[in-house]
Amino acid sequence: MNLIDRVRDPRTDDDLPEADATRLTDRIDALQRFLRAVDPHLPDHDLVAAHTLVERAGNRLALSREHTVVALAGSTGSGKSSLFNALARLKLSPVGVRRPTTGVAHACVWGPLEPASQLLDWIGVLPRQRFLRESALDGDDEAALHGLVLLDLPDFDSVERGHRLESDRLLGLVDLIIWVVDPQKYGDRVLHQAYLKQFRRHAGVTIVVLNQADRLSSSDTDLVLDDLRRLLDEDGLGAPPVLATSAKQPGMLADLRGALEQTVTQRRAALRRLGSDLDTVGEQLAATMGPPAAEDEVDRATVRQLAGSLAASAGVPAVAEAAGNAYRHRAAAGTGWPLVRGLRRLRPDPLKRLHLDTSPASEAPPDAPVARTSLPEAGAAQRAAVTLSVRAVANRAAAPLPAVWAPPLHAAARSRAADLPDALDRAVAATDLGMGRAPTWWRAVGLLQWLLTLTALAGLGWLIIGYAARALGLPHLSAPTVGAVPLPTLLLLGGLLLGVLVALLLRPVIAAGARRARRRAEKRLRASVTEVAREHVVAPVREVLNAYAQAREALIAVRSD
């Protein structure tokens, strides 16, 4: 049975208001959601109390809620044990002049002992220190307290450290605490600073008794009680019940006994105690929460700065420059003189020299492996710029949040830093630079250049044949003229000059195309690098911010009562 089922178990909720159980269930569930959200991010020492409370709530609600565990807590000499014996009307806990007298907790159970055994096992009261307050001689005198488990705790200010630790442990487990003070030490600093102020959210499960009040006159008792109430108010407890008691005067126990009878009858102390614990833990955890995290806490300017640093580290400027040079190289090879194109092709392509695939993205299989580029590794200055930009992302995200969230945000921003070089290299290698297909006009100009070259070759051949015929004494081959220029000569010179002219006219066109190719490549590369930045730096940071938002919402539910 899980925690929620334990609270709502109909077998144990017959005497508990459904609204109280449901409200407690919702708050514990919210605390569990809070812990699930923050456990991977916040330091363990900040969450110990919350984890302990969830575990303790589950254990307490799984045990008997027919019983109410009440602890008598106080300093040395306050008369706890005497009060314990007086309420039980039996001498169960030793009383003596030698201090400390109580070293272990004693328990007195009103009603059958067996149903309370598991509860006492969990609390940690030894079997030999458990006493049953059940006698046929009592008749119905003790019936109103059936279900009460009264504990006499060790002194919280004992000189024995083990006694103090045991008292503190038990104070964290009981349902209701009766703080026993005496007229001499009711203003003790340890009591108020170390305990009552720490339990200021537990006023609903707190009773303060001024014991040994029989030593004071009625007027002095009223003065001391008023002063005690003032101190409790300063401690933040508000106005818990404050009673005057005396173990030596049975009549002075009536008010305390009546308060215990009412508490036992209501059977709500366990839920109230857990609710107060939730208040305390919620107040402690409030320091970890601040204003709501904005939807886009990492703004575009910060991402742009990060992408710029990563682009420089990935060699984007060098690749963009290579794309422009590759455009010039390929344009010259496609539109230049056919006779020198072979020489152009002997020079390496600037992009292929970097091992960058220039085929269109549409032609590559979706699962094709991406070859590593031969770009140089980032230098120290570039790595430092990336580190600063990653830190800026974390700082920007952490700025409006409590300081405790800064370390997890910085850790998240750096969590995938080791993968960045390979991711950037893959992004650069996989980016379609728009260099896969040659422009159509290259083919048209290339065809024109071939035609001009063939024209020049025809003229040259014609001239060679004419010279050969004359040299061999063959009949003279007359060639037509255009104006005063023989046609073969015109074909040769015209083809060569027009080829040169076309090449010169195309230079500014090719230069403009190279600039466009460079800008296009840089734009696409920066887009790819930005995706890497979002995936490897911004996304982990946003995961932490989402956890913060979930935790904040859950903590609001924990603190709502």
ZAMARGU-4260 file (C-alpha; in steps of 0.2 Angstrom, whole numbers, plus 5000, padded with zeros to 4 digits):
<rodrens>
0) 5000/5000/5000 | 5008/5017/4995 | 5008/5033/5005 | 4992/5040/4997 | 4982/5024/5000
5) 4988/5024/5019 | 4981/5041/5022 | 4964/5036/5013 | 4963/5019/5020 | 4945/5017/5025
10) 4950/5005/5039 | 4958/5018/5048 | 4949/5034/5043 | 4933/5031/5052 | 4936/5043/5065
15) 4946/5056/5055 | 4938/5070/5045 | 4940/5066/5026 | 4945/5084/5022 | 4960/5083/5034
20) 4966/5066/5027 | 4963/5072/5009 | 4972/5089/5012 | 4987/5080/5020 | 4988/5067/5006
25) 4988/5081/4993 | 5002/5090/5002 | 5013/5075/5004 | 5010/5070/4986 | 5016/5088/4981
30) 5031/5086/4992 | 5036/5070/4983 | 5033/5079/4966 | 5045/5092/4973 | 5058/5080/4977
35) 5057/5071/4961 | 5060/5087/4952 | 5074/5094/4962 | 5084/5078/4968 | 5095/5078/4952
40) 5099/5096/4954 | 5100/5102/4972 | 5112/5097/4986 | 5107/5082/4996 | 5109/5092/5013
45) 5096/5104/5008 | 5083/5090/5005 | 5087/5078/5020 | 5072/5085/5030 | 5060/5083/5016
50) 5065/5065/5012 | 5065/5061/5031 | 5047/5068/5032 | 5041/5058/5017 | 5048/5042/5024
55) 5042/5046/5042 | 5024/5051/5036 | 5023/5034/5026 | 5029/5024/5042 | 5017/5034/5054
60) 5002/5032/5043 | 5005/5014/5040 | 5004/5011/5059 | 4990/5012/5071 | 4980/5028/5071
65) 4969/5022/5085 | 4984/5028/5096 | 4990/5045/5100 | 5009/5047/5105 | 5012/5061/5117
70) 5029/5065/5123 | 5034/5074/5140 | 5049/5084/5135 | 5059/5095/5146 | 5076/5100/5154
75) 5085/5092/5169 | 5075/5094/5185 | 5059/5100/5177 | 5049/5086/5184 | 5045/5076/5168
80) 5046/5059/5176 | 5036/5064/5192 | 5023/5071/5180 | 5023/5055/5169 | 5020/5045/5185
85) 5006/5056/5191 | 4997/5055/5175 | 4999/5036/5175 | 4994/5036/5193 | 5008/5023/5195
90) 5027/5024/5198 | 5034/5019/5181 | 5048/5031/5178 | 5062/5033/5190 | 5063/5049/5200
95) 5079/5054/5209 | 5090/5068/5215 | 5105/5062/5204 | 5105/5070/5187 | 5102/5064/5174
100) 5089/5052/5180 | 5080/5047/5164 | 5092/5040/5151 | 5080/5031/5140 | 5062/5034/5135
105) 5048/5026/5145 | 5031/5022/5138 | 5014/5020/5146 | 5000/5014/5135 | 4981/5016/5140
110) 4972/5002/5133 | 4978/4985/5126 | 4997/4985/5123 | 4998/4973/5108 | 4990/4985/5095
115) 5003/4999/5101 | 5018/4987/5100 | 5022/4990/5081 | 5020/5009/5084 | 5032/5008/5099
120) 5044/4997/5089 | 5045/5010/5076 | 5047/5024/5089 | 5061/5014/5097 | 5055/5011/5115
125) 5063/4995/5122 | 5050/4982/5127 | 5056/4982/5145 | 5052/5001/5146 | 5034/4999/5140
130) 5020/4999/5153 | 5002/4995/5152 | 4989/5007/5161 | 4975/4994/5162 | 4967/4988/5178
135) 4950/4981/5183 | 4951/4992/5198 | 4950/5008/5188 | 4933/5004/5181 | 4930/5018/5168
140) 4941/5030/5176 | 4954/5028/5163 | 4943/5025/5148 | 4944/5042/5141 | 4962/5040/5138
145) 4961/5024/5129 | 4973/5025/5114 | 4985/5036/5123 | 5004/5032/5122 | 5013/5043/5134
150) 5032/5044/5133 | 5044/5051/5146 | 5059/5057/5136 | 5077/5059/5142 | 5082/5077/5146
155) 5086/5088/5131 | 5099/5097/5140 | 5107/5081/5148 | 5126/5081/5151 | 5125/5064/5142
160) 5126/5067/5123 | 5117/5051/5120 | 5103/5056/5130 | 5101/5073/5120 | 5102/5064/5104
165) 5089/5051/5109 | 5077/5065/5115 | 5079/5074/5098 | 5076/5058/5089 | 5060/5055/5098
170) 5054/5073/5096 | 5054/5070/5078 | 5042/5055/5079 | 5029/5059/5092 | 5011/5066/5088
175) 5010/5079/5102 | 5023/5087/5113 | 5021/5093/5131 | 5035/5104/5135 | 5038/5103/5154
180) 5046/5119/5162 | 5048/5124/5180 | 5047/5141/5188 | 5066/5143/5189 | 5071/5138/5171
185) 5055/5142/5160 | 5065/5156/5151 | 5080/5144/5148 | 5089/5150/5132 | 5092/5132/5126
190) 5074/5128/5128 | 5068/5143/5118 | 5082/5145/5105 | 5086/5127/5101 | 5068/5119/5103
195) 5053/5130/5104 | 5058/5142/5090 | 5062/5127/5079 | 5044/5120/5083 | 5036/5137/5080
200) 5025/5129/5066 | 5019/5116/5078 | 5008/5126/5089 | 4993/5114/5085 | 5002/5099/5093
205) 5011/5108/5107 | 5006/5110/5125 | 5017/5120/5138 | 5015/5116/5156 | 5022/5126/5171
210) 5026/5111/5182 | 5030/5113/5201 | 5017/5127/5201 | 5013/5122/5219 | 5028/5131/5225
215) 5021/5147/5219 | 5007/5158/5226 | 4992/5160/5214 | 4997/5178/5210 | 5015/5172/5206
220) 5009/5158/5196 | 4998/5170/5185 | 5014/5182/5183 | 5025/5167/5178 | 5012/5160/5166
225) 5009/5178/5158 | 5028/5179/5156 | 5029/5162/5149 | 5016/5166/5136 | 5026/5181/5131
230) 5041/5171/5128 | 5031/5158/5118 | 5024/5172/5107 | 5042/5179/5104 | 5047/5161/5099
235) 5034/5162/5086 | 5022/5149/5093 | 5008/5160/5095 | 4996/5155/5109 | 4997/5136/5112
240) 4989/5129/5128 | 4999/5135/5143 | 4994/5126/5160 | 5000/5126/5177 | 5003/5108/5185
245) 5010/5099/5199 | 5014/5081/5201 | 5011/5083/5220 | 4994/5090/5218 | 4982/5079/5209
250) 4970/5093/5207 | 4982/5103/5197 | 4983/5089/5183 | 4964/5091/5179 | 4967/5103/5164
255) 4981/5094/5157 | 4972/5077/5159 | 4957/5085/5150 | 4968/5092/5136 | 4975/5074/5134
260) 4957/5066/5134 | 4951/5078/5120 | 4967/5075/5110 | 4965/5056/5111 | 4946/5057/5107
265) 4949/5067/5091 | 4962/5056/5085 | 4969/5070/5074 | 4986/5073/5082 | 4995/5062/5070
270) 4988/5072/5055 | 4991/5088/5063 | 5009/5084/5067 | 5013/5079/5050 | 5004/5094/5043
275) 5015/5105/5055 | 5030/5096/5049 | 5025/5100/5031 | 5024/5118/5036 | 5041/5118/5043
280) 5049/5109/5029 | 5040/5120/5016 | 5046/5135/5025 | 5064/5128/5024 | 5062/5124/5006
285) 5055/5141/5002 | 5073/5148/5001 | 5076/5137/4986 | 5062/5144/4976 | 5060/5162/4969
290) 5050/5170/4955 | 5043/5160/4941 | 5055/5155/4927 | 5052/5164/4911 | 5046/5153/4896
295) 5062/5158/4887 | 5074/5162/4901 | 5089/5160/4889 | 5086/5175/4877 | 5090/5176/4859
300) 5105/5187/4862 | 5113/5175/4873 | 5110/5161/4861 | 5117/5171/4847 | 5133/5175/4857
305) 5135/5156/4861 | 5132/5152/4843 | 5145/5165/4837 | 5158/5158/4849 | 5154/5140/4843
310) 5155/5145/4825 | 5172/5153/4827 | 5178/5137/4836 | 5170/5126/4823 | 5179/5135/4809
315) 5164/5142/4801 | 5173/5158/4794 | 5186/5146/4786 | 5173/5135/4778 | 5163/5150/4772
320) 5179/5157/4764 | 5182/5140/4756 | 5165/5140/4749 | 5168/5157/4740 | 5184/5151/4734
325) 5177/5134/4728 | 5164/5144/4718 | 5177/5154/4710 | 5187/5138/4706 | 5172/5129/4699
330) 5166/5144/4689 | 5183/5146/4681 | 5184/5128/4677 | 5166/5128/4670 | 5167/5144/4660
335) 5185/5146/4656 | 5195/5142/4640 | 5193/5123/4637 | 5212/5122/4633 | 5216/5128/4651
340) 5202/5119/4660 | 5213/5104/4663 | 5226/5114/4671 | 5212/5122/4683 | 5206/5104/4688
345) 5224/5100/4693 | 5222/5112/4708 | 5213/5105/4723 | 5195/5111/4726 | 5195/5122/4742
350) 5180/5112/4750 | 5186/5095/4745 | 5203/5099/4753 | 5193/5101/4769 | 5185/5084/4766
355) 5168/5093/4765 | 5155/5083/4754 | 5147/5096/4742 | 5134/5084/4735 | 5116/5090/4738
360) 5108/5085/4754 | 5094/5077/4744 | 5105/5065/4736 | 5113/5058/4752 | 5104/5044/4761
365) 5097/5049/4778 | 5107/5037/4788 | 5123/5040/4778 | 5138/5042/4790 | 5146/5059/4790
370) 5165/5059/4787 | 5176/5070/4798 | 5182/5086/4791 | 5200/5091/4791 | 5197/5108/4799
375) 5210/5113/4812 | 5206/5111/4830 | 5200/5127/4839 | 5214/5137/4847 | 5215/5142/4866
380) 5207/5159/4863 | 5192/5151/4854 | 5190/5138/4867 | 5190/5152/4880 | 5177/5161/4871
385) 5166/5146/4870 | 5168/5143/4889 | 5163/5161/4893 | 5148/5160/4881 | 5143/5144/4890
390) 5145/5152/4906 | 5135/5167/4900 | 5120/5155/4896 | 5120/5148/4913 | 5122/5165/4921
395) 5107/5172/4911 | 5096/5158/4916 | 5102/5159/4935 | 5100/5177/4936 | 5082/5178/4943
400) 5083/5162/4953 | 5089/5159/4970 | 5108/5156/4972 | 5106/5137/4975 | 5101/5135/4957
405) 5116/5143/4950 | 5128/5127/4952 | 5115/5115/4944 | 5112/5127/4929 | 5131/5129/4927
410) 5133/5110/4928 | 5119/5108/4915 | 5127/5121/4903 | 5143/5111/4904 | 5136/5094/4904
415) 5139/5090/4886 | 5154/5101/4883 | 5165/5086/4879 | 5154/5082/4865 | 5154/5099/4857
420) 5169/5097/4846 | 5163/5081/4838 | 5145/5088/4837 | 5151/5104/4828 | 5162/5095/4816
425) 5147/5084/4811 | 5136/5099/4809 | 5148/5107/4798 | 5151/5092/4788 | 5133/5088/4786
430) 5127/5106/4781 | 5122/5108/4763 | 5132/5123/4758 | 5122/5125/4742 | 5137/5120/4731
435) 5131/5103/4725 | 5124/5109/4708 | 5132/5120/4695 | 5122/5135/4689 | 5114/5133/4672
440) 5123/5148/4665 | 5140/5140/4668 | 5135/5127/4655 | 5129/5140/4643 | 5145/5150/4644
445) 5155/5134/4644 | 5147/5129/4627 | 5150/5146/4620 | 5168/5145/4625 | 5169/5128/4616
450) 5162/5136/4601 | 5174/5150/4601 | 5188/5138/4604 | 5183/5127/4589 | 5181/5142/4579
455) 5199/5147/4583 | 5205/5129/4580 | 5196/5129/4563 | 5205/5145/4558 | 5221/5139/4564
460) 5219/5123/4554 | 5214/5132/4539 | 5230/5142/4540 | 5241/5127/4543 | 5234/5118/4528
465) 5237/5134/4517 | 5255/5135/4523 | 5258/5117/4520 | 5251/5118/4503 | 5263/5132/4498
470) 5277/5123/4506 | 5274/5107/4496 | 5271/5117/4480 | 5253/5112/4479 | 5240/5122/4470
475) 5237/5138/4481 | 5221/5137/4491 | 5213/5154/4490 | 5204/5159/4506 | 5190/5171/4507
480) 5193/5188/4515 | 5182/5199/4526 | 5187/5216/4522 | 5206/5215/4521 | 5208/5200/4533
485) 5208/5182/4527 | 5194/5172/4535 | 5205/5159/4543 | 5215/5173/4552 | 5199/5181/4557
490) 5192/5164/4564 | 5208/5161/4574 | 5210/5179/4581 | 5191/5181/4583 | 5189/5165/4592
495) 5204/5168/4604 | 5200/5186/4607 | 5181/5183/4610 | 5186/5169/4622 | 5197/5181/4632
500) 5184/5194/4632 | 5170/5182/4638 | 5182/5177/4652 | 5186/5195/4657 | 5168/5200/4657
505) 5163/5185/4668 | 5176/5189/4681 | 5165/5202/4691 | 5150/5190/4689 | 5160/5176/4696
510) 5166/5187/4710 | 5148/5192/4715 | 5143/5174/4714 | 5157/5169/4725 | 5152/5182/4738
515) 5134/5176/4738 | 5141/5158/4740 | 5151/5163/4755 | 5136/5172/4763 | 5125/5157/4759
520) 5137/5145/4766 | 5140/5155/4782 | 5121/5157/4785 | 5118/5139/4784 | 5133/5134/4794
525) 5128/5146/4808 | 5111/5139/4808 | 5118/5122/4810 | 5130/5128/4824 | 5115/5136/4832
530) 5106/5120/4833 | 5121/5112/4841 | 5121/5126/4854 | 5103/5123/4858 | 5105/5104/4859
535) 5121/5103/4869 | 5120/5119/4880 | 5103/5127/4880 | 5092/5111/4881 | 5101/5104/4897
540) 5099/5122/4905 | 5080/5122/4900 | 5078/5105/4908 | 5084/5112/4924 | 5073/5127/4922
545) 5058/5115/4919 | 5063/5106/4935 | 5063/5122/4944 | 5046/5127/4937 | 5039/5110/4942
550) 5047/5111/4959 | 5040/5128/4962 | 5022/5123/4958 | 5024/5108/4969 | 5030/5118/4984
555) 5016/5130/4982 | 5004/5115/4984 | 5015/5109/4999 | 5013/5126/5008 | 4995/5128/5004
560) 4984/5124/5019
</rodrens>
